[in-house]
Every structure is written in C-alpha cells, then in structure tokens.
C-alpha cells in the first residue's frame, strides 16, 4: 500500500484529504504544524508528501519544509505536492503555479490550488506515487 504524509494547519483539510486518499487505497499520516516535519516524514516513509504553504506564524512554512526535505538524505527524492490556498489568501504578491517550481525556492513536484476536487487530488497523488 502506498503511503502519503500530509502537513496542513487546517484539521478539516487534513480530514478530507485523508478520507479521499484512504478511499483511494493509500495509507495516510499527518501533522498540523511545521515542527519536526523532516523527522516525522522520515519515520513514516511516505511515497508522496503533501504540503500546505501557510502555517500560523509563518506564511512561508511549506516552502521551508520543502527545502528542508530536499536537504534530508533519507527523503530528498520523495515527490512533494504543494496543496495550498496561498493564491486566494494573497499573502504574497502575484500568484503561484507549476511554472514557479524550482530547485531552490519552491522545490516541489506539483503545485495545486485549494480547493481541489477528490478526483484531481487522487490523480495527482497517483501520478507522483508511481
């Protein structure tokens, strides 16, 4: 069974993403804060990581976590899907999309705006997990 690790500060998002992924046959673990993200991801050993961008007190938390993942030997090759409402929230000038992915600032494999449909989420995760 493929495994997905979710980091989001919104319990409702974690619950809905978990329900969708579990119905799609994935094992899911999650956390709601930035602390110990690399250690927790490493311990769980996921096939895909889903990150939100903004966390309480740090609007760039997801970007920081993604960069830390890419520096952690055990998990640096794991695919990252950034699932965020950062564009809707207007926390940064401009907007983000897949064209903004890069190895230094936003080192993710896929960027998806919230809200996301269950089918789209499962399609993106399946593509990254294979």
C-alpha positions in Angstrom: 0.0 0.0 0.0 1.4 3.4 -1.0 1.8 6.0 1.8 1.1 9.7 1.9 2.2 12.2 4.5 0.1 15.4 4.8 1.2 18.7 6.6 -1.6 21.3 6.8 -2.7 23.6 9.7 -6.4 23.1 9.0 -7.9 20.0 10.6 -10.8 19.9 8.1 -8.4 19.8 5.2 -6.4 17.0 6.8 -9.6 15.1 7.5 -11.0 15.5 4.0 -7.6 14.7 2.2 -7.2 11.7 4.5 -10.7 10.4 3.7 -10.1 10.9 -0.1 -6.7 9.2 0.0 -7.8 6.3 2.2 -10.8 5.7 -0.1 -8.3 5.6 -2.9 -6.2 2.9 -1.2 -3.5 5.0 0.4 -2.2 4.9 4.0 -2.1 8.4 5.4 -0.3 10.1 8.3 -0.4 13.8 9.0 0.6 16.7 11.2 -0.7 20.3 11.7 2.5 22.2 12.3 6.0 22.8 10.9 7.9 21.4 13.9 9.8 18.1 13.4 8.4 17.7 9.8 11.6 16.1 8.4 11.9 13.7 11.3 8.2 12.7 11.2 8.2 12.3 7.4 11.4 10.2 7.5 9.9 8.0 10.3 6.7 7.4 8.3 8.5 6.7 5.0 5.8 8.0 2.6 5.7 7.6 -1.2 4.3 11.2 -1.5 4.3 14.3 0.7 1.5 16.9 0.6 2.4 20.3 2.0 0.4 23.4 2.7 2.3 26.7 2.4 1.0 28.9 5.2 1.1 27.9 8.8 0.2 30.0 11.8 3.0 32.5 12.5 4.9 31.6 9.2 3.4 32.3 5.8 6.4 30.5 4.2 6.4 27.3 6.3 5.6 25.0 3.3 8.4 26.4 1.2 10.8 26.0 4.2 9.7 22.4 4.8 10.1 21.6 1.1 13.6 23.0 1.1 14.5 21.0 4.3 13.1 17.8 2.7 15.4 18.3 -0.3 18.4 18.5 2.0 17.5 15.4 4.1 19.3 12.4 2.6 16.7 9.9 3.5 13.7 11.7 1.9 15.2 14.2 -0.5 13.9 12.3 -3.6 10.3 11.9 -2.3 7.8 13.7 -4.5 6.1 16.7 -3.0 2.7 18.0 -3.9 2.1 21.6 -2.6 -1.6 22.0 -2.0 -2.4 25.5 -0.9 -4.8 28.4 -0.9 -1.8 30.8 -0.9 -3.1 32.4 -4.1 -6.5 33.0 -2.6 -5.1 34.3 0.6 -3.0 37.0 -1.1 -0.1 36.5 1.4 2.4 37.1 -1.4 2.5 39.5 -4.3 1.4 37.7 -7.5 0.3 34.1 -7.6 2.0 30.7 -7.7 1.6 27.8 -10.2 3.5 24.9 -11.5 5.6 27.3 -13.6 7.1 28.7 -10.4 8.6 25.4 -9.2 12.4 25.5 -8.9 15.2 23.7 -7.1 16.0 26.5 -4.7 12.8 28.4 -3.6 9.9 26.1 -4.3 11.4 22.6 -4.8 8.2 20.7 -5.3 7.0 18.3 -8.0 3.5 19.7 -8.3 1.6 22.8 -7.2 -2.2 22.6 -6.8 -4.6 25.3 -5.6 -7.1 24.7 -2.9 -9.9 23.7 -3.2 -9.1 20.6 -5.2 -11.6 18.0 -6.3 -11.2 14.5 -5.0 -10.6 13.1 -8.5 -7.9 15.7 -9.2 -6.2 15.0 -5.9 -6.2 11.3 -6.4 -4.9 11.8 -10.0 -2.0 14.0 -8.8 -1.0 11.7 -6.0 -1.2 8.6 -8.2 1.0 10.2 -10.8 3.6 11.2 -8.1 3.4 7.8 -6.3 4.1 5.7 -9.4 
